């Protein structure tokens, strides 16, 4: 019984890891596509916000 529970937990953990990796890859592909589309407009740069604590 313990082996079945361990196998189930292992399978669920691997599934969650694969799902998160897939989501991360899709987000990276979306950012790459956006960057590719902006190459047509040389004067358009993505907005970069620099956040730093005040000293």
C-alpha positions in Angstrom: 0.0 0.0 0.0 2.9 2.4 0.8 4.4 1.7 -2.6 1.2 2.6 -4.3 0.9 5.9 -2.4 4.6 6.7 -3.2 4.1 6.0 -6.9 1.0 8.1 -6.9 2.8 11.0 -5.2 5.7 10.7 -7.5 3.5 10.7 -10.6 1.6 13.7 -9.4 4.8 15.6 -8.6 6.2 14.9 -12.0 2.9 15.9 -13.7 3.0 19.3 -11.8 6.6 19.9 -12.8 5.9 19.1 -16.4 2.8 21.4 -16.4 4.8 24.3 -14.9 7.6 23.8 -17.4 5.1 23.8 -20.3 3.6 27.1 -19.0 7.0 28.7 -18.7 7.9 27.7 -22.2 4.7 29.1 -23.6 5.3 32.4 -21.8 8.8 32.6 -23.1 7.6 31.9 -26.6 5.0 34.7 -26.3 7.7 37.2 -25.2 9.9 36.1 -28.1 7.1 36.6 -30.5 6.4 40.1 -29.2 10.1 40.9 -29.5 10.1 39.6 -33.1 7.2 41.7 -34.0 8.8 44.8 -32.6 11.9 44.4 -34.9 9.9 45.9 -37.7 9.8 49.2 -35.7 13.4 50.1 -34.9 12.5 53.1 -32.6 10.0 51.1 -30.5 11.6 49.6 -27.4 9.9 47.5 -24.7 9.2 49.4 -21.5 11.7 48.5 -18.7 10.9 49.6 -15.2 13.8 49.7 -12.7 12.6 49.4 -9.1 15.1 49.9 -6.3 14.7 50.7 -2.7 15.5 54.3 -1.6 18.6 54.6 0.5 
